Amino acid sequence: MGELPAQAAAPAPGGGQRPFSVYLHVPYCRVRCGYCDFNTYTNLTMGRGASAEDFVGTLAGELRTARRAIGDAGLPVRAAQTVFVGGGTPTMLPASDLVSMLELVRECFGLAPDAEVTTEANPDSVDEAGLVALSEGGFTRVSFGMQSAVPHVLKVLERTHEPARVPRVVEWARRAGLSTSLDLIYGAPGESLEDWRRSLDEVTLIGPDHVSAYALVIEEGTRMWGQVRRGELPMPEDDDEATKYEMADATLRQAGYEWYELSNWARPGAECRHNRAYWLDWDWWGAGPGAYSHLGDVRLWNTKHPVAWAGQIATDHLPVAGHEVIDADSRELERIMLGIRLREGIELASLGNLPGGPSAHRLDAAEATPPHLVPVVAGLVADGLLDAAAVVRGRAVLTLRGRLMADTVTRALTR
């Protein structure tokens, strides 16, 4: 059986215990979209243990092996506060399989009474009966990949659903008692500002509980990357994407949504707790081909190909392909980089905790901004990147302009 690195048992910074989440990766898709660089496969019959019909059984082997490995490492087994089933398209599997996967999480780790349980879905991969089955089986939330309301944009993105399908599936989910989220992508080749406004207007008309909007990033090695390189499609433009982000924020805010992370808006109380788990440095176990885990000071990643992944599990080994130990400097830099993305921002006094920096001690809450960062913070306020009122309260919080330049703010605060 595979063993966890010793550093995985390191105590949480400041003592105490980090909350725990679970991510389950279902790698199957009906069509692989040209922009997608996720670990997905359109072949549902890859052989014993790796095929869609075997997936739940193989996943059970991984989760049970992981549960033993965590116990053997001396780590406490903690009930999952959130569970997220992603992919791929998890709803390529029957709803009964997804419910069985959730039962495996409950069996191996436990599930908090108020756990948030989400599955991703494509609008054309669900029906009303399946959504009811998910709700009755313990799921609380569904995130639909809408991407756009405009047919020619969906065609460029190689999405397979019709725009009219989206309000229908959201209504089905509501009737089943599920919280709903819609994912959008902006900046697709050929998408005009009017196209984007049409998508935003459609989202506000549908009225989900939560909205994610991501700028299209063309990743090297994807089919779309090849099309751009050959001159068949234009590369997204930064100014166009910035304008579309500002449109999204204004439209969603007017419709009653509040931003709580750079790319995420929600009605009050409908923020995705699983997303926040990543940004707030919770521990999580990721199961499935290519999934990532984070325990203590260790980040681990699974074998990517489903056949190899299933083969390792069949021999009672954790399917972990590698790991890295996060040192103190990297952990602090990540805390700042992720924390600044959130609506509440980060405590300015905590910036004095950069290991080896000019203010290597952690300041008390009553103290001001670390002295070496006073001119930096003042400059960021003057440039309109940090909220002046929040700085007075002792926090670094991005303005709308700052959200567009979050990497610049992070570099300034960590230099």
N, C-alpha and C positions, 0 to 999 in steps of 0.2 A: 504494500500500500504506500502511496506517496506521502511524504512528510512535508510539513510547513517549515519555512525558514525560522530560525529561532527569534529573529527580530519581530516576527508577527505577534509574539506574546508581549511586546513592549507595552508598558503602561501608557495610558492616554496622557498627553501634556497637561500638567497641572493636577494630575491625579484624577480619580474618578473613572468613569467608563463611558466610552463613546456609544451613542445609539447604533443600532444595527439594521441594515436593509438587505434585501435580496434582489438581484437582477437575474432574469432567465432569458437566454437568447435563443430564439427560434429562427433558424437560418433560411427558411424556405420562402420563396416568392414565386408568383405566377410569371412575372416579367421583371427582369433586372433593368431598372431605369438607367439611362445613360449617364446621369450625374452621380450615381450612387457608388460609394467606395466602401460600404459596409460589407460585413462577411455574410453574403447571401448567395443562394443557389436556387436555380429553377428546376433542378433535377430532384424530384421527390422520391426517387427509388434508387438510392445510391448503394444499397446492399444492407445486409443484416446489421442492425444496430444503428445505421446511419440514415435509414429511410424515414420518411414522415410517419409511417405507421408504427415504427419502432421507437419514435423519439421519446415518448414519455417513459418507457421502460429503461432506456439508456440514461436519461436524465435522472431517474430514480437512483441508478447506480452511482452517478457522480455525487448527488446530494448526500447520500448515505455515507459514501467514502469521505466526503468533506466533513460531515458531522463527526466521524471518528477521528479524522486528522486534527480537527480543532480541539477535540477533547484530549487527544494524546499530547498536543502542544501545551496543555495546561490553560488554554483559553476558556473563559466562561462561555457557555452557549446561551445566547440572548435571543429573545423573541424578536422577530422582524417587525419593525415599526412601519415599513413600507415594502411592497413587492411590486416590481415593474417587469412586465413581460414584453420584450421588444424583439426587433428583428432587422431584416426580414419582415414577414407578415405573419405574426402569430396566429391570426384568424384564418390562415390556410389550414390549420388544424381544427378538428371539431371542437365545439365549445366544451364538450365533455372531457377532452384531453387537457384543455387549459385549466379546467376545474380540478382535474387529477393532479396537475402540476402544483397548483396552490395547496392541495392536500399534502403533497410531499414536503412542501416548505413547512407546513404546520407540524408534520410528523418529525422532521429533522431538526428544526430550529424553534418551533413555536411561532405563534402569530399574536401580536398585541391585540387586545379587544377592539381598539379603534384603528387598526391598521388600514392604511390606504393601499388599495390593490388595483393596479392599472394594467390594461393591455392596450397595445397599439393595434390599429386595424386600418385596412383600406375600406373606403366606402362600398366597394363592390365585393368585399369578402365577408360580409355579415348579412344576416337576416334577423327579423324581429324575434323569432323563437330562440335563436342562438344568443342574442343579447339578454333575453329573459333568463336563459340558462346560466349565463355568466353571473348575472346579478344574484340569482338564487344560490349559486355556488360560492359566493363570497367576494366577487369582484365589486369594487365600488366606483370604478372610473374607467372610461374608454377614451383614447386619443385617436382621432381620425386624421389620416393624411389627406387633407383637402388640397393643399398646395396652391390652387388657383381656382377661380370661378370662370375663367376664360378658356374656351375650347382650344384655341391655337396655342396658348401657353401650356396647357396640359399636354398637347401633342408634342411640343418641343421637349418637355420634361419626361415624355414617354409614360405618362400616367394613363391608366386604363378605364377610369370611371367617368361617367357623365356628370356634369355639374349639378344637374337636378337631383342626383342621388344623395347629395350631402345633406340637405335639410331633412330628407326622409329618414336617413339613418340616425341623425341627431334626435329627431322626434321619437323614433323607436327606443333609443337609449334612455331618453328622459322617461318614457312610459315604463321602462323596466326599472327605473329608480337609480340609474347610473349618472354620475357626474360626467360632463362632456368637455372635451377639448378639441380644438381644430388646429392643425399645423399648416402654416403657409410658407411659401418660398417666394422671395422677390428677387428681381434682377435677372430673370431668365432671358436668354437672347430673344429679341423681338417683343418683349413685354413693354408696352408704353405706360406712361403715368396714368393714363385713363384706364388701361387694363388693370393696373394695380388698385386704383380707386374702386373699380367695379368689384374686385375680390374683397376689399375691405368692407364695402357697403353690404355685400352679400353676407359676410361673417356677422356683421352687427345685426342684420335682419334675422339671421338664424338664431343668434343669441346664445352661443355656448357659454359654459361657466369659465372657460379658460382658453386663451389663444397664444400660440407660439408663432413667431414670424422670424424666419432665418434668411439672411442674405445668401444667395447662391454662391457657393465656392466650388470652382471647378478643380477637382483633385487630379493630380497627375496619375495617369494609368487608366482613368475611366474612359468610357466611349465618348463622352462629351469633350473631354480633354483632347482626344484625337481629332474630333471635329473642329475644335477651335484651332488646334495646331495646323490643320490642313487648310484653314481659312473658310471652312464651311459654315461656321458660326462665329459671331463676335464674342470677345471676352467681355464679361460684365464690367461696367464702369463704376469706379468708386463714388463719383459724384451722384450718379443716378441712384445707386443703392442708398446713399445717405439721404437723398431727397425722399425716397420711398420709406425709409425708416421713420423720418419725421412725419410723413403722412400717416403711417400706421399708428404712431404714438398719439397724434392729434385725434384721429378718427376713433380709436379705441377708448381714449380718455373721455371723449365726448359721450361715448356710449356706455360709460359707467365702469370701464375696466381700469385697473391701476397697474403700472409696471412694477414688477418686483424683482426682476432680473433682466439683463440687457435685452434678451430676445423673448421675454415672457410677460404676459399681461393676464390678470384674472379679476373676476369680481371679488369683492372682499370676502375672505375666508375660503376661496377656491384655489389658492396657490397650490402648485404640485409639491407635496412634501418630499416625494422621492427625488425630484430635481434638487431641492434644497439640501438633501442629504449629501449630494456630491459637493456642493459649494461650501458646506459647513463642516467638511472633514469627518463625516460619519464613517464607520466601518461598513463594508458590504461584501457579500459573497456573490460573485457572478458565475452562473452555471450555464453550460451550453458551449458550442464551438466558438472559439475566439473571445469568450467573455473575459472581462477584467474583474479582479477582486482587489480589495484594499483592507488590510488588517494591520493595525498598529503602524509601524514604520515601513511596511512592505506593500508593494504593488505587484500583483501576479497576473499573468495572462495565460489563457488556455490555448491548447492546440487549435488551429483554425479550421482545418478541413474536417468535416463531419465523419469521414471514414476513419481517419487517424484518431480523432477524438473518441469515437466509439470503441476503437481497438484498445486504447489505453484503459478505458473504463472496464472493458470486458476482462482485463487481467488484474482488476482490483487496484488500479493505480489512479491517483489524481491526474487528470489530463492537463497538467500545468506545463506549459512550454518554457516558461522562464519567469524571472522575477527581478525586481530592483529594490534596493534599500534606499529609502528617502532620508537623506541626511538632514541635520537641523537647519542648515542654510536653505536647502530646497523646500523643506516643509514651510518655513516662514515666508519664503517668496510666493509659494502657492497659496498660502493663507491670504496674503495681500491681493494677489492677482484674482482670486476667486471672490474674496470678500468685497472688493471694490465694485464688482458686478451687481451686487445686491442693492435693493432700494434703501436698506438701512445703512449701507456702507460699512466703514470700519472705524474703530476707535483710534483717534489720532495718537493718544498716549501709547497705544500698543505698537506703534511703528518704531519705538525705541528698542524693540526686542529683536531687531535684526542681528543675528549672531556675528560678532566681529566688527560690527559697524561702530560709528562714532559714539552711539549711545547704547552700549551693549546690555545695559540693565533695563528691565521693564519698569516703566514709569508708573507711579500710582495714578489712579483715576483722576485725582484732584490736580495733577500736574498738567501743564500745557503741552503743546506740540513739542516733540524732541527738538532741542535747540538747532541742530544742524538742518532740520527740515522746515524751520519757520519761514525762511525766504522762499523755499520751494512751494510750500502750501500757499503762501501769499501770491506767488506768481500764478499758480493754478487757479486761484480765485479771480485774479485780475484778468486772466485769459478766458474766464467764463466756463472753466471745466469743473470746478468744485463749487458746491453751494455755499455761499458766504454764511448764511444763517446756521447751517449745520456745522460749519467750522467753529463758529462761536460756541456751539453746544459741545464741541470736542469730537466731532465726527467728520470723516472725509466721505462726502456723498456726491455722486456725479450729478451734474446738470444734464439737460438734454444734449447740449453740445459735448459735454464730457463723455456721455455714453457713446457718442460716435468716435471718440478718441480715447477709449478706455485703456488701450495698450500704452499710449503716451503717458497717461496719468500713472499707470503702474510703474513704468520705467522711472518716472520722476520720483516716486515715493520710495523706490527701492535702490536708488543709486548710492 
